[in-house]
Amino acid sequence: MTAERDNEKVNVERESRLLIVAKARVWASEGWSVVVTDGEGKSYGPAEFDQLWAA
């Protein structure tokens, strides 16, 4: 997961899918631009986070 806002950038790696999606939703709700990238290199924005729950 990569989250960016203003001049800040945060990367979170190697956590369970459940934790990454939960964190991504929280960060996005706080105004961060968030992208989650899966193990195959596909990126997901906030509108696609539900797809990660089912995978």
N, C-alpha and C positions, 0 to 999 in steps of 0.2 A: 504494500500500500504506500502510495506517495500522496502527501497532503501539502498544499502550498497556499500561503496567504501572505500578502504584502511581501516582505523580504525574507520570509521564513519558509523553510522546506523541511519536512519530516518524512523519513522512510522507515517503514516497519516491515520486517521480513521474518519468515520462518515461524509463523504462528499458525494455529489451526484456522481453517476456513471460517469457522463460527466466530472466533475472536477478531479476525481481520475484518469481516463484514460488519460486526457490531461496532468496532472502533471506527471504521470508515463512515458509518451512518452518523455516529456522534460527531465526528470531525466535520462532516458535511453540514450537519445541522447548526454548527457553530460558525459557518461562513467560510470554511476552507474549501478549496478546489481539490477534490479527492479522486484518485484513480487507483483501482485494484488491478494488479496484473497476476494472472494465474500461472501455473507451472509451465504452460505451453506458450506463454508470451502474449496471450490475448488480454487486452485491457478492457476494463469495465468502469463506466461512470456511475454516478448515483442512481440514475434511472434504471440501471441494469443490475443493481446489487441483488435483487430478488432471484436472478438467474444463478447466482453463486450459492444461495441457500439450497437449491434443488440439486446442484451438481454433486 
